[in-house]
């Protein structure tokens, strides 16, 4: 059906039945006068149209005077929208199909990306696990080597004491016996030469005996750390006739033999130096054990000077401070000698003791 409308919106002509007083909406007229084409869905009952039941598109278009831009009126026609609806539906299906294909493609690409990343992560995880296993094996081996080195140092310290004991025994069985035999044969010599030789031989024999006694340690295998240090103090008191104050506290019941041997030597050497150079004034031995460290402090309050010339002063220690420092450092310890404000010297030794070694029973 076709309708012709005037510029004022009144119906002029219609190919079908329509109401004579039909009128266009003012909004439609304004748009048409501006040269726009107005399209809207139509169900067959607009402006008096009696046709119904068909879905169509209602189209309004301006009618121009030929060769000019002057609008004479408006034309209205209808077009059944079945084909257009079908094209829209086909376009909708095509759009959905395209979206679905694109989604499938993107999902597949994401799957490939995630799978590749997963393979990379798995490979790196395997490499990390292998590296961790190698690092753990190396750490375990290094730990075993470190324990073996520590044990070797302790064994070396014990072996060194055994070596010193053998030297002391050899001195006793060798030179000392020869000198004793030489003294027995002195009566055959002239009196003047006999007196000179006897005095010299007695001094040499005394020094050798002291040296031999110093090299040979008492049996400390079955002693606790405090008993070991106490044995060193008592030996010094017996040899020098002096009194040593002691404060042996906070010591564990067990300790490696090498540590106990080193502690014995430290106390032996420090007390002998205090006796020789400070006349044994206010000798004191203190011990502490904390943070897996054995602290030994030997002090005196006497002046530092020349050793007295009495017979007891001729006692000599087989170990000097340098040798003692080497012994302490062999066990990864430290040795410090410092002057005290009130006079005298303080010798401080720190010996590391691993906690696991404290559970080792003394055999």
C-alpha atoms as a printed R data frame, in Angstrom:
    type eleno elety resid chain resno       x       y       z
1   ATOM     1    CA   UNK     A     1   0.000   0.000   0.000
2   ATOM     2    CA   UNK     A     2   1.178   3.553  -0.824
3   ATOM     3    CA   UNK     A     3   0.110   6.805   0.809
4   ATOM     4    CA   UNK     A     4   0.847  10.435  -0.056
5   ATOM     5    CA   UNK     A     5   0.922  13.050   2.690
6   ATOM     6    CA   UNK     A     6   1.043  16.818   2.473
7   ATOM     7    CA   UNK     A     7   3.701  18.985   4.065
8   ATOM     8    CA   UNK     A     8   1.280  19.615   6.934
9   ATOM     9    CA   UNK     A     9   0.866  15.895   7.585
10  ATOM    10    CA   UNK     A    10  -2.597  15.377   6.083
11  ATOM    11    CA   UNK     A    11  -3.415  12.329   3.991
12  ATOM    12    CA   UNK     A    12  -3.749  13.210   0.266
13  ATOM    13    CA   UNK     A    13  -3.799   9.847  -1.459
14  ATOM    14    CA   UNK     A    14  -3.921   6.162  -0.442
15  ATOM    15    CA   UNK     A    15  -4.055   3.005  -2.490
16  ATOM    16    CA   UNK     A    16  -5.877   1.256   0.286
17  ATOM    17    CA   UNK     A    17  -8.502   1.976   2.853
18  ATOM    18    CA   UNK     A    18  -7.506   4.670   5.302
19  ATOM    19    CA   UNK     A    19  -9.158   7.264   7.529
20  ATOM    20    CA   UNK     A    20  -9.634  10.629   5.881
21  ATOM    21    CA   UNK     A    21  -8.677  12.495   9.042
22  ATOM    22    CA   UNK     A    22  -5.437  10.567   9.407
23  ATOM    23    CA   UNK     A    23  -2.583  12.824  10.493
24  ATOM    24    CA   UNK     A    24   1.198  12.345  10.770
25  ATOM    25    CA   UNK     A    25   2.868  12.930  14.107
26  ATOM    26    CA   UNK     A    26   4.628  16.303  14.468
27  ATOM    27    CA   UNK     A    27   7.903  14.579  15.318
28  ATOM    28    CA   UNK     A    28   7.706  12.609  12.087
29  ATOM    29    CA   UNK     A    29   6.910  15.767  10.080
30  ATOM    30    CA   UNK     A    30   9.954  17.583  11.563
31  ATOM    31    CA   UNK     A    31  12.293  14.748  10.641
32  ATOM    32    CA   UNK     A    32  10.840  14.436   7.117
33  ATOM    33    CA   UNK     A    33  11.135  18.189   6.501
34  ATOM    34    CA   UNK     A    34  14.826  17.871   7.417
35  ATOM    35    CA   UNK     A    35  15.162  15.341   4.591
36  ATOM    36    CA   UNK     A    36  15.342  12.226   6.761
37  ATOM    37    CA   UNK     A    37  13.791   8.872   5.919
38  ATOM    38    CA   UNK     A    38  11.798   7.391   8.827
39  ATOM    39    CA   UNK     A    39  11.480   3.611   9.071
40  ATOM    40    CA   UNK     A    40   9.569   1.767  11.809
41  ATOM    41    CA   UNK     A    41   8.000  -1.693  12.287
42  ATOM    42    CA   UNK     A    42   4.333  -1.947  11.390
43  ATOM    43    CA   UNK     A    43   1.649  -4.481  12.355
44  ATOM    44    CA   UNK     A    44  -1.168  -3.262  10.012
45  ATOM    45    CA   UNK     A    45  -3.211  -0.778  12.092
46  ATOM    46    CA   UNK     A    46  -1.467   2.562  11.781
47  ATOM    47    CA   UNK     A    47  -3.286   5.666  10.452
48  ATOM    48    CA   UNK     A    48  -6.476   3.787   9.718
49  ATOM    49    CA   UNK     A    49  -4.884   0.913   7.899
50  ATOM    50    CA   UNK     A    50  -7.199  -2.021   8.225
51  ATOM    51    CA   UNK     A    51  -4.721  -4.562   7.058
52  ATOM    52    CA   UNK     A    52  -3.379  -6.546   9.941
53  ATOM    53    CA   UNK     A    53  -1.655  -9.741  10.716
54  ATOM    54    CA   UNK     A    54   1.370  -9.040   8.550
55  ATOM    55    CA   UNK     A    55   4.699  -7.890   9.914
56  ATOM    56    CA   UNK     A    56   6.127  -5.169   7.661
57  ATOM    57    CA   UNK     A    57   8.331  -2.096   7.661
58  ATOM    58    CA   UNK     A    58   6.600   1.288   7.494
59  ATOM    59    CA   UNK     A    59   8.768   3.752   5.537
60  ATOM    60    CA   UNK     A    60   8.259   7.542   5.217
61  ATOM    61    CA   UNK     A    61  10.325   9.523   2.694
62  ATOM    62    CA   UNK     A    62  10.196  13.171   1.517
63  ATOM    63    CA   UNK     A    63   8.989  13.874  -2.068
64  ATOM    64    CA   UNK     A    64  11.082  16.510  -3.802
65  ATOM    65    CA   UNK     A    65  10.170  18.779  -6.705
66  ATOM    66    CA   UNK     A    66  12.159  17.519  -9.716
67  ATOM    67    CA   UNK     A    67  15.505  19.253 -10.052
68  ATOM    68    CA   UNK     A    68  15.174  21.099  -6.727
69  ATOM    69    CA   UNK     A    69  15.523  20.522  -2.964
70  ATOM    70    CA   UNK     A    70  11.948  21.645  -2.366
71  ATOM    71    CA   UNK     A    71   9.861  19.098  -0.478
72  ATOM    72    CA   UNK     A    72   6.335  18.863  -1.900
73  ATOM    73    CA   UNK     A    73   5.056  16.162   0.445
74  ATOM    74    CA   UNK     A    74   5.789  12.834   2.004
75  ATOM    75    CA   UNK     A    75   5.389   9.296   0.671
76  ATOM    76    CA   UNK     A    76   4.541   6.252   2.757
77  ATOM    77    CA   UNK     A    77   4.955   2.663   1.673
78  ATOM    78    CA   UNK     A    78   5.172  -0.729   3.283
79  ATOM    79    CA   UNK     A    79   7.542  -3.620   2.738
80  ATOM    80    CA   UNK     A    80   7.036  -7.083   4.120
81  ATOM    81    CA   UNK     A    81   9.963  -7.817   6.465
82  ATOM    82    CA   UNK     A    82  10.118 -11.580   6.034
83  ATOM    83    CA   UNK     A    83  13.211 -11.437   3.848
84  ATOM    84    CA   UNK     A    84  14.799  -8.792   6.034
85  ATOM    85    CA   UNK     A    85  14.044 -10.804   9.166
86  ATOM    86    CA   UNK     A    86  15.490 -13.836   7.468
87  ATOM    87    CA   UNK     A    87  18.657 -11.926   6.576
88  ATOM    88    CA   UNK     A    88  18.898 -10.563  10.121
89  ATOM    89    CA   UNK     A    89  18.456 -14.052  11.537
90  ATOM    90    CA   UNK     A    90  21.098 -15.409   9.147
91  ATOM    91    CA   UNK     A    91  23.424 -12.575  10.099
92  ATOM    92    CA   UNK     A    92  22.781 -13.327  13.772
93  ATOM    93    CA   UNK     A    93  23.603 -16.991  13.238
94  ATOM    94    CA   UNK     A    94  26.705 -16.094  11.251
95  ATOM    95    CA   UNK     A    95  27.809 -13.742  14.034
96  ATOM    96    CA   UNK     A    96  27.286 -16.413  16.657
97  ATOM    97    CA   UNK     A    97  29.163 -18.928  14.531
98  ATOM    98    CA   UNK     A    98  32.048 -16.490  14.067
99  ATOM    99    CA   UNK     A    99  32.149 -15.707  17.795
100 ATOM   100    CA   UNK     A   100  32.070 -19.418  18.610
101 ATOM   101    CA   UNK     A   101  34.916 -20.171  16.180
102 ATOM   102    CA   UNK     A   102  36.976 -17.279  17.493
103 ATOM   103    CA   UNK     A   103  36.327 -18.441  21.088
104 ATOM   104    CA   UNK     A   104  37.355 -21.999  20.184
105 ATOM   105    CA   UNK     A   105  40.502 -20.720  18.464
106 ATOM   106    CA   UNK     A   106  41.408 -18.492  21.403
107 ATOM   107    CA   UNK     A   107  40.725 -21.344  23.843
108 ATOM   108    CA   UNK     A   108  42.917 -23.671  21.786
109 ATOM   109    CA   UNK     A   109  45.718 -21.099  21.669
110 ATOM   110    CA   UNK     A   110  45.391 -20.579  25.437
111 ATOM   111    CA   UNK     A   111  45.518 -24.338  25.925
112 ATOM   112    CA   UNK     A   112  48.699 -24.579  23.836
113 ATOM   113    CA   UNK     A   113  50.244 -21.646  25.723
114 ATOM   114    CA   UNK     A   114  49.359 -23.075  29.138
115 ATOM   115    CA   UNK     A   115  50.556 -26.523  28.135
116 ATOM   116    CA   UNK     A   116  53.869 -25.132  26.894
117 ATOM   117    CA   UNK     A   117  54.256 -23.089  30.099
118 ATOM   118    CA   UNK     A   118  53.401 -26.179  32.137
119 ATOM   119    CA   UNK     A   119  56.090 -28.179  30.349
120 ATOM   120    CA   UNK     A   120  58.611 -25.405  30.981
121 ATOM   121    CA   UNK     A   121  57.637 -25.211  34.666
122 ATOM   122    CA   UNK     A   122  57.831 -29.003  35.004
123 ATOM   123    CA   UNK     A   123  61.252 -29.040  33.329
124 ATOM   124    CA   UNK     A   124  62.540 -26.245  35.553
125 ATOM   125    CA   UNK     A   125  61.070 -27.940  38.607
126 ATOM   126    CA   UNK     A   126  62.863 -31.157  37.672
127 ATOM   127    CA   UNK     A   127  66.104 -29.236  37.222
128 ATOM   128    CA   UNK     A   128  65.610 -27.495  40.566
129 ATOM   129    CA   UNK     A   129  64.939 -30.816  42.275
130 ATOM   130    CA   UNK     A   130  68.041 -32.311  40.670
131 ATOM   131    CA   UNK     A   131  70.122 -29.277  41.694
132 ATOM   132    CA   UNK     A   132  68.696 -29.453  45.190
133 ATOM   133    CA   UNK     A   133  69.538 -33.148  45.399
134 ATOM   134    CA   UNK     A   134  73.108 -32.445  44.214
135 ATOM   135    CA   UNK     A   135  73.441 -29.532  46.636
136 ATOM   136    CA   UNK     A   136  72.110 -31.680  49.461
137 ATOM   137    CA   UNK     A   137  74.556 -34.460  48.574
138 ATOM   138    CA   UNK     A   138  77.444 -31.969  48.428
139 ATOM   139    CA   UNK     A   139  76.392 -30.428  51.751
140 ATOM   140    CA   UNK     A   140  76.187 -33.886  53.304
141 ATOM   141    CA   UNK     A   141  79.597 -34.781  51.921
142 ATOM   142    CA   UNK     A   142  81.083 -31.477  53.089
143 ATOM   143    CA   UNK     A   143  79.582 -32.076  56.502
144 ATOM   144    CA   UNK     A   144  81.126 -35.540  56.596
145 ATOM   145    CA   UNK     A   145  84.495 -34.142  55.491
146 ATOM   146    CA   UNK     A   146  84.279 -31.409  58.112
147 ATOM   147    CA   UNK     A   147  83.493 -33.940  60.831
148 ATOM   148    CA   UNK     A   148  86.346 -36.103  59.572
149 ATOM   149    CA   UNK     A   149  88.688 -33.096  59.670
150 ATOM   150    CA   UNK     A   150  87.573 -32.229  63.192
151 ATOM   151    CA   UNK     A   151  88.070 -35.805  64.283
152 ATOM   152    CA   UNK     A   152  91.487 -35.853  62.617
153 ATOM   153    CA   UNK     A   153  92.492 -32.723  64.534
154 ATOM   154    CA   UNK     A   154  91.354 -34.275  67.805
155 ATOM   155    CA   UNK     A   155  93.157 -37.502  66.989
156 ATOM   156    CA   UNK     A   156  96.270 -35.534  66.074
157 ATOM   157    CA   UNK     A   157  96.174 -33.770  69.446
158 ATOM   158    CA   UNK     A   158  95.880 -37.094  71.261
159 ATOM   159    CA   UNK     A   159  98.614 -38.622  69.090
160 ATOM   160    CA   UNK     A   160 100.860 -35.635  69.854
161 ATOM   161    CA   UNK     A   161 100.484 -36.286  73.572
162 ATOM   162    CA   UNK     A   162 101.336 -39.939  73.020
163 ATOM   163    CA   UNK     A   163 104.385 -38.840  71.044
164 ATOM   164    CA   UNK     A   164 105.461 -36.512  73.858
165 ATOM   165    CA   UNK     A   165 104.951 -39.312  76.359
166 ATOM   166    CA   UNK     A   166 107.192 -41.586  74.294
167 ATOM   167    CA   UNK     A   167 109.838 -38.859  74.156
168 ATOM   168    CA   UNK     A   168 109.635 -38.525  77.944
169 ATOM   169    CA   UNK     A   169 109.979 -42.269  78.377
170 ATOM   170    CA   UNK     A   170 112.928 -42.350  75.968
171 ATOM   171    CA   UNK     A   171 114.620 -39.542  77.919
172 ATOM   172    CA   UNK     A   172 114.111 -41.433  81.137
173 ATOM   173    CA   UNK     A   173 115.326 -44.727  79.743
174 ATOM   174    CA   UNK     A   174 118.160 -43.235  77.700
175 ATOM   175    CA   UNK     A   175 120.087 -40.108  78.743
176 ATOM   176    CA   UNK     A   176 118.896 -40.168  82.347
177 ATOM   177    CA   UNK     A   177 120.052 -43.768  82.825
178 ATOM   178    CA   UNK     A   178 123.370 -42.983  81.180
179 ATOM   179    CA   UNK     A   179 123.910 -39.962  83.424
180 ATOM   180    CA   UNK     A   180 123.015 -42.011  86.495
181 ATOM   181    CA   UNK     A   181 125.578 -44.629  85.472
182 ATOM   182    CA   UNK     A   182 128.155 -41.880  84.898
183 ATOM   183    CA   UNK     A   183 127.576 -40.518  88.418
184 ATOM   184    CA   UNK     A   184 128.151 -44.001  89.874
185 ATOM   185    CA   UNK     A   185 131.537 -44.130  88.180
186 ATOM   186    CA   UNK     A   186 132.701 -40.742  89.463
187 ATOM   187    CA   UNK     A   187 134.540 -42.146  92.561
188 ATOM   188    CA   UNK     A   188 137.335 -43.270  90.220
189 ATOM   189    CA   UNK     A   189 138.032 -39.668  89.210
190 ATOM   190    CA   UNK     A   190 140.248 -37.128  91.103
191 ATOM   191    CA   UNK     A   191 138.348 -35.324  93.917
192 ATOM   192    CA   UNK     A   192 138.461 -31.864  92.309
193 ATOM   193    CA   UNK     A   193 137.240 -33.114  88.921
194 ATOM   194    CA   UNK     A   194 134.728 -35.374  90.645
195 ATOM   195    CA   UNK     A   195 133.134 -32.423  92.486
196 ATOM   196    CA   UNK     A   196 132.837 -30.319  89.349
197 ATOM   197    CA   UNK     A   197 131.473 -33.156  87.260
198 ATOM   198    CA   UNK     A   198 129.068 -34.292  89.960
199 ATOM   199    CA   UNK     A   199 127.507 -30.816  90.303
200 ATOM   200    CA   UNK     A   200 127.154 -30.454  86.530
201 ATOM   201    CA   UNK     A   201 125.720 -33.950  86.143
202 ATOM   202    CA   UNK     A   202 123.249 -33.450  88.990
203 ATOM   203    CA   UNK     A   203 121.920 -30.248  87.391
204 ATOM   204    CA   UNK     A   204 121.659 -31.903  83.980
205 ATOM   205    CA   UNK     A   205 119.989 -34.947  85.487
206 ATOM   206    CA   UNK     A   206 117.473 -32.759  87.364
207 ATOM   207    CA   UNK     A   207 116.596 -30.836  84.228
208 ATOM   208    CA   UNK     A   208 116.163 -34.014  82.200
209 ATOM   209    CA   UNK     A   209 113.963 -35.524  84.896
210 ATOM   210    CA   UNK     A   210 111.821 -32.388  85.022
211 ATOM   211    CA   UNK     A   211 111.612 -32.405  81.236
212 ATOM   212    CA   UNK     A   212 110.666 -36.066  81.201
213 ATOM   213    CA   UNK     A   213 108.065 -35.578  83.933
214 ATOM   214    CA   UNK     A   214 106.573 -32.638  82.084
215 ATOM   215    CA   UNK     A   215 106.224 -34.570  78.850
216 ATOM   216    CA   UNK     A   216 104.478 -37.530  80.460
217 ATOM   217    CA   UNK     A   217 100.905 -36.733  81.455
218 ATOM   218    CA   UNK     A   218  99.060 -38.489  84.237
219 ATOM   219    CA   UNK     A   219  96.334 -40.901  83.233
220 ATOM   220    CA   UNK     A   220  93.356 -38.656  82.441
221 ATOM   221    CA   UNK     A   221  91.405 -40.906  80.088
222 ATOM   222    CA   UNK     A   222  88.777 -41.646  82.719
223 ATOM   223    CA   UNK     A   223  88.719 -38.156  84.238
224 ATOM   224    CA   UNK     A   224  86.034 -35.525  83.784
225 ATOM   225    CA   UNK     A   225  87.024 -32.046  82.519
226 ATOM   226    CA   UNK     A   226  87.046 -30.576  86.027
227 ATOM   227    CA   UNK     A   227  89.097 -33.509  87.366
228 ATOM   228    CA   UNK     A   228  91.575 -33.107  84.490
229 ATOM   229    CA   UNK     A   229  92.186 -29.447  85.308
230 ATOM   230    CA   UNK     A   230  92.326 -30.308  89.008
231 ATOM   231    CA   UNK     A   231  95.049 -32.890  88.245
232 ATOM   232    CA   UNK     A   232  97.136 -30.229  86.482
233 ATOM   233    CA   UNK     A   233  96.745 -27.854  89.443
234 ATOM   234    CA   UNK     A   234  97.677 -30.515  92.018
235 ATOM   235    CA   UNK     A   235 100.767 -31.551  90.028
236 ATOM   236    CA   UNK     A   236 101.905 -27.914  89.948
237 ATOM   237    CA   UNK     A   237 101.299 -27.529  93.685
238 ATOM   238    CA   UNK     A   238 103.312 -30.673  94.393
239 ATOM   239    CA   UNK     A   239 106.209 -29.580  92.173
240 ATOM   240    CA   UNK     A   240 106.420 -25.973  93.370
241 ATOM   241    CA   UNK     A   241 104.993 -26.077  96.885
242 ATOM   242    CA   UNK     A   242 102.633 -23.203  96.079
243 ATOM   243    CA   UNK     A   243  98.891 -22.909  96.530
244 ATOM   244    CA   UNK     A   244  96.593 -22.263  93.556
245 ATOM   245    CA   UNK     A   245  93.073 -20.907  93.986
246 ATOM   246    CA   UNK     A   246  90.532 -22.452  91.690
247 ATOM   247    CA   UNK     A   247  86.931 -21.943  90.607
248 ATOM   248    CA   UNK     A   248  86.041 -24.873  88.363
249 ATOM   249    CA   UNK     A   249  82.344 -24.350  87.730
250 ATOM   250    CA   UNK     A   250  79.840 -24.893  84.930
251 ATOM   251    CA   UNK     A   251  81.797 -27.743  83.323
252 ATOM   252    CA   UNK     A   252  79.982 -30.655  81.642
253 ATOM   253    CA   UNK     A   253  80.594 -34.241  82.672
254 ATOM   254    CA   UNK     A   254  81.994 -35.328  79.294
255 ATOM   255    CA   UNK     A   255  84.327 -33.692  76.823
256 ATOM   256    CA   UNK     A   256  86.597 -34.965  74.009
257 ATOM   257    CA   UNK     A   257  89.969 -36.236  75.174
258 ATOM   258    CA   UNK     A   258  91.828 -33.783  72.922
259 ATOM   259    CA   UNK     A   259  90.082 -30.846  74.611
260 ATOM   260    CA   UNK     A   260  90.904 -32.199  78.068
261 ATOM   261    CA   UNK     A   261  94.552 -32.767  77.092
262 ATOM   262    CA   UNK     A   262  94.801 -29.219  75.771
263 ATOM   263    CA   UNK     A   263  93.201 -27.858  78.955
264 ATOM   264    CA   UNK     A   264  95.740 -29.784  81.052
265 ATOM   265    CA   UNK     A   265  98.653 -28.354  79.038
266 ATOM   266    CA   UNK     A   266  97.226 -24.820  79.215
267 ATOM   267    CA   UNK     A   267  96.940 -24.935  83.012
268 ATOM   268    CA   UNK     A   268 100.357 -26.622  83.342
269 ATOM   269    CA   UNK     A   269 102.194 -24.067  81.194
270 ATOM   270    CA   UNK     A   270 100.388 -20.977  82.536
271 ATOM   271    CA   UNK     A   271 100.939 -21.911  86.186
272 ATOM   272    CA   UNK     A   272 104.595 -22.695  85.571
273 ATOM   273    CA   UNK     A   273 105.087 -19.315  83.870
274 ATOM   274    CA   UNK     A   274 103.310 -17.607  86.791
275 ATOM   275    CA   UNK     A   275 105.645 -19.399  89.202
276 ATOM   276    CA   UNK     A   276 108.807 -18.576  87.249
277 ATOM   277    CA   UNK     A   277 108.096 -14.940  86.409
278 ATOM   278    CA   UNK     A   278 105.681 -13.802  89.155
279 ATOM   279    CA   UNK     A   279 106.893 -16.056  92.002
280 ATOM   280    CA   UNK     A   280 103.483 -17.757  92.090
281 ATOM   281    CA   UNK     A   281 101.745 -14.844  93.827
282 ATOM   282    CA   UNK     A   282  97.945 -15.254  93.974
283 ATOM   283    CA   UNK     A   283  97.772 -17.909  91.277
284 ATOM   284    CA   UNK     A   284  94.178 -18.585  90.268
285 ATOM   285    CA   UNK     A   285  92.470 -20.879  87.757
286 ATOM   286    CA   UNK     A   286  88.873 -20.220  86.639
287 ATOM   287    CA   UNK     A   287  86.743 -22.088  84.143
288 ATOM   288    CA   UNK     A   288  83.426 -21.417  82.421
289 ATOM   289    CA   UNK     A   289  81.407 -23.289  79.834
290 ATOM   290    CA   UNK     A   290  78.768 -21.506  77.765
291 ATOM   291    CA   UNK     A   291  77.668 -21.372  74.142
292 ATOM   292    CA   UNK     A   292  79.689 -24.501  73.308
293 ATOM   293    CA   UNK     A   293  82.925 -22.811  74.421
294 ATOM   294    CA   UNK     A   294  85.286 -23.808  77.242
295 ATOM   295    CA   UNK     A   295  86.848 -20.719  78.854
296 ATOM   296    CA   UNK     A   296  90.018 -21.177  80.927
297 ATOM   297    CA   UNK     A   297  91.512 -18.177  82.749
298 ATOM   298    CA   UNK     A   298  94.811 -18.363  84.686
299 ATOM   299    CA   UNK     A   299  95.939 -15.239  86.522
300 ATOM   300    CA   UNK     A   300  98.487 -14.023  89.055
301 ATOM   301    CA   UNK     A   301  99.123 -10.744  90.834
302 ATOM   302    CA   UNK     A   302 102.884 -10.856  91.171
303 ATOM   303    CA   UNK     A   303 105.334  -8.513  89.468
304 ATOM   304    CA   UNK     A   304 106.875  -9.496  86.176
305 ATOM   305    CA   UNK     A   305 110.623  -9.946  86.679
306 ATOM   306    CA   UNK     A   306 113.463 -12.413  86.610
307 ATOM   307    CA   UNK     A   307 112.901 -15.871  88.003
308 ATOM   308    CA   UNK     A   308 114.341 -16.550  91.482
309 ATOM   309    CA   UNK     A   309 117.423 -18.652  91.792
310 ATOM   310    CA   UNK     A   310 116.084 -21.180  94.315
311 ATOM   311    CA   UNK     A   311 116.203 -24.865  93.581
312 ATOM   312    CA   UNK     A   312 112.494 -25.066  92.962
313 ATOM   313    CA   UNK     A   313 112.723 -22.291  90.424
314 ATOM   314    CA   UNK     A   314 114.710 -24.499  88.153
315 ATOM   315    CA   UNK     A   315 111.483 -26.322  87.269
316 ATOM   316    CA   UNK     A   316 110.876 -25.817  83.584
317 ATOM   317    CA   UNK     A   317 107.825 -26.396  81.435
318 ATOM   318    CA   UNK     A   318 108.373 -28.365  78.208
319 ATOM   319    CA   UNK     A   319 105.962 -26.064  76.391
320 ATOM   320    CA   UNK     A   320 106.406 -22.370  75.681
321 ATOM   321    CA   UNK     A   321 103.610 -19.898  75.058
322 ATOM   322    CA   UNK     A   322 104.110 -20.123  71.297
323 ATOM   323    CA   UNK     A   323 103.860 -23.874  71.368
324 ATOM   324    CA   UNK     A   324 100.818 -23.570  73.612
325 ATOM   325    CA   UNK     A   325  99.213 -21.112  71.196
326 ATOM   326    CA   UNK     A   326  99.833 -23.508  68.304
327 ATOM   327    CA   UNK     A   327  98.228 -26.306  70.310
328 ATOM   328    CA   UNK     A   328  95.167 -24.165  71.057
329 ATOM   329    CA   UNK     A   329  94.793 -22.957  67.457
330 ATOM   330    CA   UNK     A   330  95.019 -26.566  66.236
331 ATOM   331    CA   UNK     A   331  91.686 -27.069  68.042
332 ATOM   332    CA   UNK     A   332  90.296 -23.832  66.521
333 ATOM   333    CA   UNK     A   333  90.618 -22.013  69.807
334 ATOM   334    CA   UNK     A   334  92.178 -18.698  70.812
335 ATOM   335    CA   UNK     A   335  94.774 -17.668  73.391
336 ATOM   336    CA   UNK     A   336  95.130 -14.180  74.856
337 ATOM   337    CA   UNK     A   337  97.669 -12.840  77.359
338 ATOM   338    CA   UNK     A   338  96.964  -9.442  78.919
339 ATOM   339    CA   UNK     A   339  98.231  -7.371  81.817
340 ATOM   340    CA   UNK     A   340  95.849  -6.837  84.719
341 ATOM   341    CA   UNK     A   341  95.224  -3.356  86.171
342 ATOM   342    CA   UNK     A   342  96.114  -4.551  89.684
343 ATOM   343    CA   UNK     A   343  99.327  -6.170  88.449
344 ATOM   344    CA   UNK     A   344 100.253  -9.552  87.076
345 ATOM   345    CA   UNK     A   345  99.061 -11.279  83.919
346 ATOM   346    CA   UNK     A   346  95.867 -12.967  82.778
347 ATOM   347    CA   UNK     A   347  96.023 -15.815  80.271
348 ATOM   348    CA   UNK     A   348  92.659 -16.593  78.678
349 ATOM   349    CA   UNK     A   349  92.008 -19.567  76.425
350 ATOM   350    CA   UNK     A   350  88.783 -20.249  74.510
351 ATOM   351    CA   UNK     A   351  88.273 -23.786  73.208
352 ATOM   352    CA   UNK     A   352  85.233 -24.588  71.019
353 ATOM   353    CA   UNK     A   353  83.387 -27.757  72.016
354 ATOM   354    CA   UNK     A   354  80.609 -29.060  69.768
355 ATOM   355    CA   UNK     A   355  77.415 -29.930  71.563
356 ATOM   356    CA   UNK     A   356  77.237 -33.391  70.005
357 ATOM   357    CA   UNK     A   357  80.644 -34.227  71.474
358 ATOM   358    CA   UNK     A   358  79.280 -33.580  74.977
359 ATOM   359    CA   UNK     A   359  77.144 -36.707  74.612
360 ATOM   360    CA   UNK     A   360  80.247 -38.825  74.017
361 ATOM   361    CA   UNK     A   361  81.045 -40.841  77.079
362 ATOM   362    CA   UNK     A   362  84.519 -40.800  78.530
363 ATOM   363    CA   UNK     A   363  86.125 -44.175  77.808
